[in-house]
């Protein structure tokens, strides 16, 4: 029996080296800075886990963590079912579905910093396309917290729905027609076809969607800051806004500790999701 040849690992060595330089080293540097009080590059003092303890004991951190988790849950709860529904609808259009895919994927190429500016222009009471209509129904995103939440969720859904649609649609046309024909002969309902034939074909893509959208929605910053800077009354003060304030205030040691905690939270959620997915498959 021929011995196993490990020379193929040398083919990915350049990629691993680059990943270590642009990913691992900066991460280790941030973790290290989280244990220091930083005034300048030459004035760095060891404080141990003080920053971590202060953050974890802060009521503002717990409140921001709750808001960030709630936003991620709402975003996933809205965008994933809606994206699957749109993908199923496009499936009925045959070859013309490509135009629908292009349309829903168009917001994905819009720069993040332009999205809140675009929506703010739409909802201006005097000049916006939607502003007068929203004003007549009492929509007040400046001083009403849940209105601000609705606006941010709508923006996030408009931006990222195309990702869900494209990934969900990718697995649907690959279903063998014989499966659908057998289901039709057996008189299976539309829900039964989706539950037992179509959904299993897109579970892998949906797992990617859940991971990508959770990480992105949990770390939302640009939309919340540009719309109302965490207001009104801290209603949209997410974890990233706390981090942004510390960076702007030159509290680099505390900001590094906070960023490390955020990384650990995301890593724990992703690990739990992957573990649950593997256990279900087995």
N, C-alpha and C positions, 0 to 999 in steps of 0.2 A: 504494500500500500504506500503510495507516494506521500511524503510529508507535506503538511499544509504550507503553502507559500504565502507569506505575509508581505511580500514586496508591493502588493497592490496598495497598501496603506501609504506608500510614498506618493501616490497620485493625489491624495487628498491633503498631503502635508502642507502645501502652499495655502490652501483654503483654511486649514486649521490655524496656521500661523497668523494669517490675516484676521481671522475671527478673534484670536487671542489679543492681537494688538488693538483692535477697534472695539472689542467687547469686554473681554475679561480684565484687561489692565485698567481701563477707566472705572469699571465696577469695583475692583479692589481698592482703587484710589479713593472713590467715594466712601466706601465702607471705612477705610482708614481715617478719613477726615471727620467722620461722624463721631470719633472718639477724641477730637481735638477742638479747642477753641481757636479760631483763625482770625487774626487781625490783618496781617499782611503775609506775603509768601515767606518772610523771614521770622514773623512773630506767630508761631504755632505752639500751643500749649496743650499738654495732655490733660483731659478731664474725665477720661474713662467713660462709663455708661451714663453719665449725668444727663446728656441730651436725650437719650432714649427714655430714661425714667421720667423726665419732665414731660415729654410728648405723650407717653402712654398714660400718665396720670392727669392729663389735661382734658377737661370736659369738652373743649372745642374740638379736640382731635376725635373724640368718640362721636360727637355730633356730626362732624364732617365725614367720618367713616360711614356712619349710618346713611347720610344723604348720598354718598357716592355709591354704596351698595344698592340703595333703592333705585337710583337712576339706572344702574346697569340692569337690574331686574326688569324695570319698566321698558327699557330700550330693547332688551332681548325678547320680552313678552309681546312687544308690539311688532318688531321688525321681522322676527323669524316666522311667525304664522302668516303675516302679510306677504313676506317674500315668497313663501311656499305657495300661497294662493295665487300670486301673480305668475309664478313659474308654471303652475298647472293651467292657468288661463292661456298663457302664451303657447303652451304645448298644443292647444287645439287649433292654432293658426298655421301649423305646418312650417313650410319654408319662410313664410312671412314673419315668423317669430323673431327672426334676426333683427328686424327693424325695432321691435319692441324691446329686445335686449339692449340694443344700442341706445335707445331712449332712456331706459331706466339706469343704465350704466353711465350716462353722461355726467351726472353730478360727482362721480368718483374722481374725475379729472380736475374738478374745481379746487383751487388751493384752499387750505383750511382757513387762512386768515380772511379770505374773501367771502366765506359763507355767512358769517354774522353781518357783515356789511351789506350783503345782498338782501338778506331778510329784513334788516333794519330799514332799508330803503323801501321794501314792499309794505311794511306795516306803519310807516309814518302817517299820522292822522290827516295831515294836510295834503301831502304830495304822493303818498304811497298808493300803489295799485289796490292793496287790500286794506289800507288804513281806514278810510271812511266807513267801510262795511264793519270792520272790527270795532270801531268807535261806537257805532250805533247799537251794538249788542253789549257794550260795556266792557270790552276786553282791555284791561289795563295791565300791561306787562311791566310797567315801571314801579308800581306801588302795590301790586297784588302778587303774593308769592306763587300761588298755584298757577296763575296765568303765565308767570315767567317760566315755570316748569313746563307747561304745555308748549310754549314757544320753543324752548330748547329741545324738547323731545321731537317736535315737528321738524326742526332743522336737522337734528341728528338722523332722523328717519329718512328725510329727503336726501341726505348726503350718502347714507350707507345702505339703503334698501337695495340698490343695484347689486351690491356684493352678494347679498343673500339670494337674490333672484338668479343671478348668473350661476352661482355654485349649485343651487338647488336644481336649476334647469339642466345643468350639465349631465346629471345622471338619469334624468327621466327618459330621453329618447333612446337610451341604451337598453330599455326593458324589452325583452323578446316579445313580439306580437302574440305569440302563442299563449303567454300568460294572460294577457288581456282577453283573448278570445275564449280561453277556458273559463275565465271569470264571468264573461257575458253569457256563456252557455249555462253556467250554474246559477245564473240570476243574481250574482253578487251585487250588492248596493254600491253606490259611488263611494261611500265611506269605507266599505270593506275593501274595495280595490285600492284605495289610498293607503289604508292601514296595513294591509298584508302584502301588497305588491309594490306600490310606488315608494312608500316611506322607507322600507328596508334598503332600497337602491340608492337613497340619498343620505343615509345616516352618516356615512363617512364625511361627505361634504358639509353636513350640518354640524358635525363635531368641530371642523375647522372654523365654521362660522361662529359657533359659540365661543371658542377660544379667542379668535381675533376680535370679535365685537365686545366681549367682556373686558379684555385688556384695554381696548381703545375707549370704551364708554366709561370705565372705571377711572381712567386718567384724563377725562375731559377737562379742557382748560380754556381754549380759545373762545368757544361759543359762550360759555358761562361768564367769562371775564368781559368780553366785548359787549354782551347784551346788558348786563346789569352789575358787573363787578362783584358777584356774590350776593347781591341784594334781591329783593328788599328784605331788610332785617335778617340778613344772613341765610335767607331761604335757599339760595343756590350756592352757598359757600361749600364747595367740594374740597377734597383733599388737595388737589393740585393748586387751588387758589391759596391755601395756607403755605404751600411750598414756594409759590411764586412770590408771596409777600416777604418771606424770609430771605430769598435770594436778592430781591430788590432792596431789602434792608441791610445787606452785606453780612447777614448772620450765616456765614458759609458752613460753620461747624454744625449748627442746629439743622440747617437745610440738608446737609449730607446725611445726618442721622435720620431725618424725616424721609428722605429719598430711599434710604436703606430699608426702613420699615415698610414703605410702599412696595418696594421690590419683593420683600418677604411675603407680604399679604397676597400679591398677585401670584407669586410662585406657589404659595400654599393652595390657593384656589385652583390653579391650573393642575397641580399635582393631584388634588382631590378629584377633579373632573376626569383626568386621565385614568386614575385608579378605578373610579366607578365605572368608566366605560369599558376598561379591560375586564373587570369582574362580571359585567353584564354579558360580555361576549363569550366568556368561558362558562 
